[in-house]
Amino acid sequence: MTQVVLGENEGIDSALRRFKRQVSRAGILADAKNRRHFETPVEKRKRKAVAARRKKRFT
């Protein structure tokens, strides 16, 4: 679970920016998007192929 603790003199805008950054790094929105609708077998294969290419590039 992502949470942001406000600093003593911190504005709400900067705290919101930090929260959005943490959510994107954690992959929460991407996970929710993937679970939102049915994924066809073709889409699943395509997603896995892209992930495999990305993983191979970083290793």
N, C-alpha and C positions, 0 to 999 in steps of 0.2 A: 504494500500500500504506500502510495506516495503522499508525503506531507511536507509542508513548508512552514518553518517557524519564523515569524516576523521578528526582525531586529528592532531595537529600541527606537531608532529614528528612521526606519525603513518605510518607504511609501508602498501603497497597495499595488502600484504599477510594476515596480521592480519585483515584488513578491509574486505577482501573477506571471511575470516573465520567467522567473526561476521555476515556478510550478509547471508551466508549459514545457520548459526544457527538460525537466525531470520526467514528465509523462512521456515525452517523445523518446527519450533515451531508454526508458523502461519498456517501450513498445506496447503500451496499454491501448492506445488508439488503433494501432495496426492489428492487434489481437481482436479487439471488438469488431473491427471492420471484417476480418476474416470469418468471424462467427456469425455475422449478421445474416448472411444468405447462403443458400446451398451452392456448393462448389462442384461444377461438373468434373468428370474425370479428366477431360482435356485441360481444364484450368488447373487442376491439381498437378498434372504432369508438368505443365509449363512452369508453375510456381516452384516445384521441386527442382526442375532443371536449372532455373535461374539461381536458386539457393545453392545448388551444387557448384555452379560456375563461380559464384561469389566466394564460396568456401575454399575452392581449389586455388583461387587467385591469392588468397590471404595466407595460405599455408606453404 
